[in-house]
Amino acid sequence: MTNGTDKPRLLLVDDEPVNLRVLKQLLSKDYTLYFAKSGDEAIKLAEKQQPDLILMDVMMPEMTGFQACTHLKKHPVLKSIPVIFVTALSEATDEAEGFAVGGVDYITKPISPPVVLARVKTHLSLVQADVLRRTRLQVIQRLGRAAEYKDNETGMHVMRMSHYSKVIARAYGFSEARADMLLHAAPMHDIGKIGIPDSIMLKPGKLTDSEFEIMKTHPQIGAEILGDADTELLKLARDVALTHHEKWDGSGYPGGLAGEDIPIEGRIVAIADVFDALTSRRPYKEAWPVDKTLDFIRSQSGIHFDPALVPLLEQCLDQILEIRERWKDDDPMPLLS
């Protein structure tokens, strides 16, 4: 969001030069400014400069501001740039159309300088917050990938089971926002494997009892890596890492938790994780057919798995199989969005 002067970059779009001069006088001290006198010119300049915020007139010849905004929102790179409409159109229907095409705010002319300054500052703060959120997610996802280097599982397994978890969470009754948070926390479930010796993690054969006891420490190690975070996402990631090997009947690890004492997110990730592990090929086993996997999961209802989640997995099977097909093990690993 910075350039050589560390000032945020604004693109000002208006077919009337006098209006551009007014905005220039108001904003040039604190911002780097770019100017366009038409919608088409604005789109080309946005592609070249990728500004942090656009202030757009509506009534322009050939291409209106609404049309230009619609074009921007279809562009994969430019669609996230906030657009504030600055216009003489003051009817409620005009303002509604501005929001409908993707604008984030609507300022009527003649402008009030304090209002313009306040709105610009507010929306740039929101841009910074969104950049920070996306950066945190990418750090979390990359940290989750680190565990893959110590495991026979693949990065696509992490993608699939994370999306399975979201689908099951929505079926369970999670809001979209809460389910999305689980989607982004789930890749961290096995981060504790970083702390398990290679001689155990990469052993081609069956683990001895003592080796398996060491392997069973990875949930606690994961919780320690994630620590006492102050963000909801990392707190959830810690809970998932710590509890995804707990079992409904209390026979799991590391805490021997049972039933609803296991956080629901941990219970969801457990069933998603096992479904994908069983239906995927590994160096030590072939992929199980879906029917055989479902039979096994049904047999573990009330033992390993929350009995409320087993029918939800079956209910969502079409979505889950679409996800399984979308992210195969030989595909390049994407980032969660």
N, C-alpha and C positions, 0 to 999 in steps of 0.2 A: 504494500500500500504506500510505498515511498518511492521517490526518485532521487536524483542527485541532491536536491535541496531538502529532502525529508519532508516535503509538504504533500498532503493528499492531493490527488489529481481530479479535477472536475472538468467535465465536458459540458459547455453551455451551448444550447441549440435554440436559435430564434432567427426568423427571416428578417427581423427589423434590427438594423445596426444600432439604433438608439437603445433598444432593450439590452443588447449585449454590452454596450458601454456602461449602462447602469449597473449590471451585474458584475462587470469587471471592476468597477470602482469599489463595489461593496466587498468583493471576495479576493481580490488579487493579493492582498497583504498576507493572508494565511494559507492560500491554496495555489497550486500550479494549475493554470487554466488553459483549456483548449476551446476553440470556437468553431461552430458550424452554423451555416445559414439555411440548411435544408435537411430533411430527414435522410435522404440518400447520403449526403456528405457526413452526417452524424454517424451513420452506420459504418462508413469507410474509416472515419477517424477513430471510432470506438475499436474497430478491429486492429488498427495500427497502434494506438496508445493504451488501450485497455484501462480506461479511467476507473477511479474508485466510486464515482457517483456521476449521474447525468441529470442536468436540469433541462427540461425539454418543453418548448412551446408546443401548442396543439395545432393552431390554425396556421398551416404553412402550405404553400402551393405544391402541387404534384404529389407529395407524400405528407400526410398529417403526422403529428407527433404520436397519435394513437397507433397509426400504421407502422411508424418507425419502431415504436416500443414492441409491437407484436413481432416484428422481424427480429429484434434483439433477443427476445425471450425464446425464439426458436434456435438461436445460435448456441452450440455446446459450450463455448468459452465465454460469451458475453451475457448469457442469460442470468447470471448471478449479480450483474451490476445493477444497483438500485436506480430507478428512474423516478424523479420528482417532476410532475407536470407544473409548469408555471404559465398560466393562461388567463385570458380575459373571459373565458367561458365559465360562468358562475352558477349555472343551473345544477340542481342535485343530480339530474340524469347524466350531465357531462362528467361530474365527479365520479359517479358510479361507473361510467364507461372507462374512465382512467384507471380505476382499480381493477376493473375486469380484464383489461389488457396487460396487467402486470405492474402498473405503477405502485410505488410504495407511499406516495404522498401527493397532495394537490394544493397548490398555492395560487390564489387568484390575483390578477393584476387590477389596479396598481399595487405593486408589492410593498410590504412593510419590511424594511431592512432588518429589524430585530427578529421578525418571524422567519425570514429566509436564513439568517445566520443560525438561529436555533434549530431549524429543521435540518439544515445541512450537517450541523454538528451531531445531532441525534442519530441521523442515518449513517454517518461515518462511524459512529461508536458501535452501531449494530453490525456494520461490516467487520470491524475489528473483532467483535465478539464471535461472529461466525467463523472468521479465519482461525481464531484461537480454538474454537470447538472442533473444527476440521483437523487442525494440527494435533490436538490431543487424541482424536480418534486414530489418526495415522500412526502416532507414536504407539498407542495401545496395540493396534493391529500388527505393527512391525515387531513389537516385543512378543506378541503371541506367536509370530512366525519363528522367533528364536528357538522356541521349544521343538520345532519340527526338525531341527538339525540334530536333536538327540533322540529321535524316534523313528520307528518304521512307518508311521502314519504320514499322510501327505498334507500339504497346504490346502488342497481341495477338500479334504475331510473337514478341516476347520471351517471352511466356507459353507459347506453343505450343512453340517450339524448346527451351525449358528443360524442359518436360515430356517432349518427345521424347527429350531427352538422358538423362533419368532412366530412361525405358523401355528405351532401348538399353543403358544402363549395367547395368541389372539383368539383361538378356539376356546381356551380356558376362560377368557373374559378380560384379558389385559387390554388397556387402551392402546391405541397406535403408538403413542409416545413411550409408554412403558415397555411395549414389545420391542420397539426400536432400541431401547436402552439394553435390553437383554441381547438383541442381535449383536450389539457392539461389545458387550461384556463377555459373551460366550467364547470368543477366540482365546481368551486368557485362561480357559479352564485347566489346561495342562502346563502352564508356565513353570510350575514347580519341578517339572522333569529336567529343567536346566541343572538342578542340584543333585541329580541322581548320577552315579558314576557310569561312564561309558561301558564298562565291562558288564553292567546290568542292562542298561538301556539298549545296547546294540547286540546283546547276546542272541544268537540265532535259535537256540534251543529253549526248552522250558526252564524257568527260573527255579532254583532251589527254594526251600522254605525260608531260609535266612535272606536270600536275595529278594524274595517277594516282600518280606518285612521291610526291607530298605525301600523297595519300590512304593510301598504303601505310605511312605512319608511325603510323597510329592504334593499331596493337597496342602499339607501344613507348610511346606516350603513355599508353595505358590502364595499362600496367604501372607507369609512373612515378606516375600518379595513385593507384593502389592501394598503391604503395610496398612497403617491407619490413615487412609486417604481422606481428603476433605471434599471430594467430589462424589456425587451420587453414582456416577458411572464406575469409578474405581472401587467404591465401596461394594457395589453389586458384583464387579469382577472378582473381588476378594471372596465374597460369599459363595460365588459359583465355584471358584477354584477350590475352596475348602470343603464344599459339601457335595460335589457331583458324584462322589463314590459312596455316599451314604445310601442305605437301602431302607425301603419302607418298613421292613420287619426288624430293623435295628442291627442287622448283621454286617453292615457296611463299615467303612473307615473314613476318616481317622477318629471320629468322635462317637461312633456307635449310636448316632441319632436315629430316631424312629418316627414314622408317621409325619404328622404336621409339625413336628419339631424341626424337620428338615425344611429350609426355606423353599418356597414353591419354585423359585428360579433354579435352584439346585436339582430339584426333582424333574423339572422340564429338561434341563440340559442332560441329565442322566439318561433319560429315555431316547432323546435325540442322538446322543453320543453312541449309545449301544446300537441303535438301529443302523446308523451309518457304518459303524465298525463291522457289523455282521454282514451287511450287504456290499462291502468293499473287499477287493482282493488285497491281501497282504503277503509279504514274503513267506510267512509261516502258514498261510491258509488261502483257500479259494473263497470267492464271494459266495455268500449264501443266497439262494433265491428269496424273493420277497415273501412268498407264502410261508416258507420255513422260518424266516425271521419273525414274521407276525405270530406264528404258532409259538415260538419260543417266548416272545414278549408277553403273549396272553398267559402262558404258563407261569410267568414271573409276576403277574398282577397280584398285588398285595404281599409279595415277597420282596422282590427287588424294586418294583415300580409302584408308584402311586396308582391305585386302581381307578382313580378318576381320569388319569391321563391316557391309559391304554386305549379306551374307545375313541378318544380325541385323535390319537395317532392314526387310527384306522379311518376315522371320519375325514381326516385331512390328507389321506394317502395320495390322491391325485395331485395335489399341490406339491407334496413331498417328492413324488416321483418326477415331476417337472423340474424341481430344483436339482435332483440327482442327475438328470439328463443334462441340465444346463452347465453344471460344473463337474466335468469328468476329470479323472485323475491326471490325464495327459494334457489338459488345457493349461494355459498360462494363468498364474495366480493373480486375481484382481484384488483391489482394495474394496472393503465394504464402504458404501456411500451413505 
